[in-house]
């Protein structure tokens, strides 16, 4: 029987294809690590940039607890307390915002080692600039005659500017501006005068008696004194009226053109002339529906632009797209 058992196991061994089989240990698995225990905190306080913040966190057997704080841009302190573990996940409690009072935080920080931090840095408001300027332009050759004066004191601006309008009047604009009332302007217009007017008025007095001259001179002085007072104290001199170019005579002209391009269907004609501002003309063209459009028109400063439009069949009108002697339209009624 023993011999049979030996032969059986020998045959089994041969069936393993000769592989040198050895018993192997089970697949290796690393031993589970214990959760890390740690604690850290940091504190940043840089008023020059407004970067003020704090965080503290510690872990014990896989349970994490922490708190962080920072100054929001709206002047409030944000406090977030949080926990995290494998069972409940991450949870955060955001506490109501606390006003940062004079850069100090009240003792409501839940015992965290938070030091009173200055509020988020904000640049100090700039004082309003105080200034004063004025300029005076007097160029009669171009009609550029103007003046401006302005001053600012503690954010309140006052000014005046003057210029000669094209209709011969002097425009005076006095304006204040501030943060409360905004910009307001008071506009006045008075008749501009020149030194020539003054000289003529003065020379007329030479023919009057002494008493009359004295009275008249007093009136002139009072008149110009009142005008000077109306200038709001600005160093304004009476300037000639704004320069205007002499009106040009209307141009007289005459032109015509004739286009005849059968390959593209571009067939048209126009003739026009102007005489002392009165314009007369006519143009013709082939419409897409096979008709000839004829437009006779006049234009002047009194009656404006007027047009008489007619349409005729091309065959009836005798208008063909082929070269011909220069076309001379028959004048319409009233055509001279």
Wavefront OBJ file of the C-alpha trace (Angstrom):
o trace
v 0.000 0.000 0.000
v 2.845 2.342 0.792
v 4.351 1.655 -2.570
v 1.071 2.652 -4.240
v 0.940 5.942 -2.333
v 4.520 6.783 -3.288
v 3.789 6.049 -6.957
v 0.624 8.256 -6.818
v 2.437 11.287 -5.455
v 5.225 10.726 -7.922
v 2.772 10.923 -10.800
v 1.225 14.091 -9.317
v 4.644 15.670 -9.094
v 5.336 14.887 -12.736
v 2.041 16.516 -13.757
v 3.363 19.945 -12.500
v 5.509 20.228 -15.650
v 8.583 20.152 -13.580
v 7.895 23.651 -11.993
v 9.872 24.114 -8.787
v 6.846 24.901 -6.680
v 7.273 26.495 -3.304
v 4.600 27.637 -0.911
v 4.206 31.514 -1.132
v 3.049 33.903 1.589
v -0.186 35.906 1.087
v -0.034 39.267 -0.832
v 1.683 41.955 1.298
v -0.403 44.764 2.690
v 1.057 47.683 4.606
v -0.110 48.017 8.150
v -2.692 50.829 8.507
v -1.126 54.076 9.684
v -2.390 55.889 12.685
v -3.884 59.305 11.805
v -1.344 62.096 12.104
v -1.690 64.453 15.006
v -0.516 68.031 14.397
v -1.085 71.653 15.275
v -0.181 74.889 13.468
v -1.095 78.584 13.333
v 0.020 81.739 11.532
v -0.660 85.447 11.875
v -0.249 88.119 9.149
v -0.497 91.835 9.934
v 0.563 94.210 7.135
v -1.394 97.500 7.394
v 0.443 98.960 4.391
v -1.313 96.490 2.068
v -4.367 95.704 4.209
v -3.309 92.030 4.492
v -4.495 91.158 8.033
v -5.420 87.507 8.718
v -4.979 84.586 11.145
v -5.450 80.787 11.126
v -5.103 78.062 13.755
v -5.715 74.321 13.214
v -5.012 71.050 15.058
v -5.761 67.356 14.424
v -6.233 64.618 17.035
v -6.862 60.981 16.022
v -8.288 62.069 12.629
v -10.563 64.800 13.977
v -9.606 68.284 12.775
v -10.637 71.590 14.332
v -9.660 75.069 13.268
v -10.515 78.732 12.968
v -9.464 81.505 10.584
v -10.104 85.231 10.637
v -9.581 88.049 8.167
v -10.559 91.665 7.646
v -13.084 92.099 4.839
v -12.915 95.108 2.544
v -16.185 96.478 3.986
v -14.581 97.029 7.409
v -15.901 93.861 9.075
v -14.001 90.953 10.663
v -14.910 87.540 9.224
v -14.522 84.543 11.655
v -14.888 80.946 10.383
v -14.719 77.981 12.787
v -14.600 74.535 11.174
v -14.374 70.806 11.955
v -13.609 67.777 9.791
v -13.573 63.993 10.349
v -14.253 60.779 8.442
v -17.788 60.471 9.825
v -19.245 63.994 9.509
v -17.061 65.426 6.762
v -16.209 69.138 6.696
v -18.452 71.609 8.488
v -17.954 75.359 8.861
v -19.603 77.880 11.137
v -19.349 81.445 9.856
v -19.939 83.845 12.705
v -21.776 87.129 12.237
v -19.489 89.913 11.117
v -18.026 92.106 13.808
v -17.358 95.781 13.199
v -13.688 96.626 13.613
v -13.821 99.560 15.997
v -10.817 101.863 15.816
v -8.715 98.965 14.589
v -9.419 96.872 17.718
v -11.451 93.702 17.889
v -13.640 93.043 20.911
v -12.947 90.056 23.099
v -15.367 87.806 21.249
v -12.872 85.653 19.443
v -13.901 82.349 21.075
v -10.639 82.101 22.953
v -8.521 81.893 19.805
v -5.039 83.373 20.159
v -6.028 86.313 18.006
v -4.345 89.585 18.522
v -6.169 92.841 17.949
v -5.353 93.823 14.350
v -5.732 97.183 12.686
v -8.612 97.501 10.266
v -7.991 96.896 6.570
v -5.768 99.686 5.286
v -7.429 102.422 3.353
v -5.625 105.436 1.922
v -6.336 108.629 3.793
v -8.709 110.879 1.877
v -6.901 113.632 0.050
v -7.622 117.216 0.881
v -9.259 119.064 -2.008
v -6.740 121.027 -4.060
v -6.816 124.806 -3.819
v -5.886 126.642 -6.998
v -6.472 129.742 -9.091
v -5.946 130.439 -12.781
v -6.992 132.843 -15.510
v -6.250 133.486 -19.166
v -7.108 136.209 -21.664
v -7.093 135.786 -25.458
v -7.538 138.798 -27.762
v -6.989 138.098 -31.460
v -9.245 140.435 -33.492
v -7.832 139.156 -36.795
v -9.459 135.768 -36.203
v -12.271 136.852 -33.862
v -10.806 134.725 -31.036
v -11.597 136.950 -28.055
v -12.205 135.196 -24.734
v -11.366 135.221 -21.038
v -11.655 132.789 -18.114
v -10.913 133.011 -14.416
v -11.423 130.218 -11.862
v -10.440 129.477 -8.277
v -11.024 126.579 -5.897
v -11.041 126.752 -2.115
v -11.683 123.669 0.047
v -13.572 121.913 -2.737
v -15.714 124.909 -3.702
v -15.081 126.188 -7.217
v -16.073 129.589 -8.558
v -15.354 130.968 -11.987
v -16.379 133.173 -14.869
v -15.701 133.086 -18.598
v -16.535 135.543 -21.351
v -16.468 135.406 -25.118
v -17.779 137.321 -28.097
v -20.689 135.557 -29.754
v -21.056 135.669 -33.536
v -24.115 137.949 -33.292
v -22.086 140.770 -31.734
v -23.016 140.099 -28.112
v -20.707 139.411 -25.186
v -21.580 136.169 -23.393
v -20.754 136.094 -19.652
v -21.031 132.806 -17.743
v -20.541 132.796 -13.966
v -20.482 129.374 -12.355
v -19.998 127.735 -8.932
v -19.459 123.998 -8.346
v -19.198 121.867 -5.219
v -19.966 118.326 -4.016
v -23.300 119.342 -2.486
v -24.937 121.482 -5.182
v -23.075 120.249 -8.249
v -22.397 122.592 -11.154
v -24.573 125.661 -11.701
v -24.189 128.371 -14.308
v -25.612 131.873 -14.676
v -25.486 133.029 -18.310
v -25.814 136.690 -19.347
v -25.427 138.346 -22.741
v -24.779 142.059 -23.250
v -24.118 144.115 -26.330
v -20.387 144.229 -27.031
v -18.866 147.690 -27.531
v -15.542 148.951 -28.830
v -13.232 151.850 -28.119
v -14.405 153.420 -31.371
v -17.871 153.881 -29.908
v -16.349 155.566 -26.861
v -14.253 157.936 -28.987
v -17.220 159.048 -31.111
v -19.332 159.706 -28.045
v -16.544 161.698 -26.470
v -15.845 163.798 -29.587
v -19.487 164.843 -29.806
v -19.058 166.618 -26.485
v -16.574 169.086 -28.015
v -19.441 170.968 -29.625
v -21.406 171.402 -26.397
v -21.128 174.082 -23.715
v -18.876 173.543 -20.731
v -21.750 172.611 -18.428
v -23.235 170.301 -21.051
v -19.842 168.678 -21.580
v -19.362 168.117 -17.881
v -22.826 166.585 -17.567
v -22.346 164.403 -20.632
v -18.878 163.265 -19.537
v -20.276 162.314 -16.146
v -22.974 160.246 -17.851
v -20.380 158.521 -20.027
v -18.186 157.754 -17.012
v -21.179 156.395 -15.054
v -22.271 154.318 -18.055
v -18.893 152.685 -18.520
v -18.554 152.294 -14.776
v -21.777 150.263 -14.723
v -20.584 148.174 -17.664
v -17.312 147.507 -15.846
v -19.180 146.408 -12.721
v -21.241 143.973 -14.793
v -18.052 142.130 -15.723
v -17.822 140.484 -12.244
v -14.475 142.106 -11.614
v -12.751 140.116 -14.392
v -9.924 141.967 -16.217
v -12.009 142.144 -19.376
v -11.438 144.785 -22.025
v -14.046 145.775 -24.574
v -13.269 143.740 -27.665
v -14.380 144.164 -31.257
v -17.198 141.936 -32.386
v -16.277 138.444 -33.539
v -14.795 138.456 -37.016
v -17.048 137.256 -39.829
v -15.822 136.486 -43.340
v -17.407 138.541 -46.127
v -20.209 136.587 -47.819
v -19.128 134.995 -51.070
v -20.939 135.596 -54.313
v -22.798 132.502 -55.537
v -20.747 130.482 -58.030
v -21.924 130.301 -61.663
v -21.212 127.044 -63.463
v -22.436 124.556 -66.047
v -21.733 120.841 -66.539
v -23.122 117.740 -68.266
v -22.182 114.085 -68.672
v -23.458 111.181 -70.775
v -22.963 107.459 -69.958
v -23.882 104.750 -72.471
v -22.785 101.208 -71.524
v -25.269 98.656 -72.995
v -23.252 95.687 -71.691
v -24.038 96.660 -68.099
v -27.256 98.609 -68.679
v -25.639 101.772 -67.313
v -27.288 104.412 -69.489
v -27.757 107.890 -67.984
v -27.377 111.597 -68.644
v -27.279 114.802 -66.578
v -27.023 118.496 -67.373
v -26.996 121.339 -64.836
v -26.138 125.026 -64.686
v -26.215 127.733 -61.981
v -26.658 131.456 -62.499
v -26.565 133.877 -59.524
v -27.633 131.184 -57.070
v -30.473 129.776 -59.230
v -29.871 126.164 -60.331
v -31.617 124.324 -63.156
v -30.988 120.827 -64.405
v -32.252 117.584 -65.861
v -31.175 113.956 -65.581
v -32.329 110.781 -67.323
v -31.744 107.092 -66.724
v -33.124 103.724 -67.779
v -35.210 102.098 -65.027
v -35.116 98.312 -64.591
v -38.737 97.949 -65.793
v -37.944 99.252 -69.321
v -39.010 102.856 -68.783
v -36.997 106.031 -69.163
v -37.065 108.249 -66.080
v -36.739 112.009 -66.735
v -36.273 114.413 -63.833
v -36.233 118.179 -64.412
v -35.390 120.224 -61.329
v -34.791 123.752 -60.061
v -33.277 125.037 -56.810
v -32.792 128.486 -55.266
v -32.730 130.150 -51.821
v -36.363 131.280 -52.095
v -38.233 128.223 -53.391
v -35.818 125.463 -52.343
v -35.499 122.300 -54.443
v -38.339 121.297 -56.770
v -38.420 118.359 -59.175
v -40.716 117.278 -62.017
v -40.497 113.504 -62.605
v -41.762 111.799 -65.774
v -41.487 108.211 -66.979
v -41.859 107.146 -70.621
v -41.464 103.805 -72.402
v -38.010 103.531 -73.896
v -39.303 102.905 -77.448
v -41.664 105.865 -77.313
v -38.964 108.080 -75.906
v -36.551 106.999 -78.605
v -33.879 106.493 -75.916
v -31.517 103.702 -76.912
v -28.285 102.510 -75.491
v -26.096 103.350 -78.476
v -23.627 106.082 -79.260
v -25.148 109.200 -80.693
v -24.461 112.871 -81.027
v -24.448 114.709 -77.668
v -28.026 114.775 -76.467
v -29.633 118.183 -76.003
v -32.794 117.960 -73.856
v -35.721 120.145 -74.736
v -36.263 122.661 -71.976
v -39.288 122.072 -69.792
v -41.913 124.723 -69.210
v -40.229 127.723 -67.636
v -36.775 126.544 -68.774
v -34.612 129.415 -69.951
l 1 2 3 4 5 6 7 8 9 10 11 12 13 14 15 16 17 18 19 20 21 22 23 24 25 26 27 28 29 30 31 32 33 34 35 36 37 38 39 40 41 42 43 44 45 46 47 48 49 50 51 52 53 54 55 56 57 58 59 60 61 62 63 64 65 66 67 68 69 70 71 72 73 74 75 76 77 78 79 80 81 82 83 84 85 86 87 88 89 90 91 92 93 94 95 96 97 98 99 100 101 102 103 104 105 106 107 108 109 110 111 112 113 114 115 116 117 118 119 120 121 122 123 124 125 126 127 128 129 130 131 132 133 134 135 136 137 138 139 140 141 142 143 144 145 146 147 148 149 150 151 152 153 154 155 156 157 158 159 160 161 162 163 164 165 166 167 168 169 170 171 172 173 174 175 176 177 178 179 180 181 182 183 184 185 186 187 188 189 190 191 192 193 194 195 196 197 198 199 200 201 202 203 204 205 206 207 208 209 210 211 212 213 214 215 216 217 218 219 220 221 222 223 224 225 226 227 228 229 230 231 232 233 234 235 236 237 238 239 240 241 242 243 244 245 246 247 248 249 250 251 252 253 254 255 256 257 258 259 260 261 262 263 264 265 266 267 268 269 270 271 272 273 274 275 276 277 278 279 280 281 282 283 284 285 286 287 288 289 290 291 292 293 294 295 296 297 298 299 300 301 302 303 304 305 306 307 308 309 310 311 312 313 314 315 316 317 318 319 320 321 322 323 324 325 326 327 328 329 330 331 332 333 334 335 336
